[in-house]
């Protein structure tokens, strides 16, 4: 998925797959369309995450 609004069409295709696959569906869009992505997937079973922009070779402590 890119940061373009036209990429939101991919979300519609994924929503149609929920409940029909043997796996969970997660999408991690760029920051720019994340709010619209969350709105479009509400109640669909598609989980939205965020991309990690950290560019480090050091381990990150998630505590």
N, C-alpha and C positions, 0 to 999 in steps of 0.2 A: 504494500500500500504506500502510495506517495502522499505528499501533502496537498494534492489537488482535490477539489470538491468532486471531480469526476470519479475519483477512486472510491467514493462512498457507494457506488453501484456494487462493488465487491461485497460490501456488507449485506446487501439485500440477498445476494446469492448464498452467502454463508448462513444467513438466518433460515433459509429454506432447508438447510442440512441438519439443523439441531433436532435431536431426537431420532435421527435416522442413521447416525454414525456410531461406531463403537469407541469414539474418542470425544473428548471435550474440545470445544472450539474457542480459541483465544486469539484476539487481534491486538497488536501493539502498534497503533498508528503513530505518526509523528505528532508533535505537540499541536500544530496548527489545526487539524481537524478533529482533535480528540473529543471536544465537547459535542460536536455533531455526531460523531461515531457513537458516543454513549447514548445520546438521545435516540438514535436509530435502532439501537440494539436493546433498548429497555424492554424487559419482559420476554426476551427471545431465547435466552440460554447461551448467547454468545458473551463471553467474558472479555472485558477490555482491560488492557494493561498499558504500561507506558514504556517507551524506548529508553534505554540507558545510554546517556550521552557521555558518561564518564570514560575518559580515555586514559587509563592508568594500568600499569602492570602490577600494582600493589593490590593485595587482597582488601576487600572492603568489609569492615565490621558492621554487620546489620543488627546489632543489639540495640 
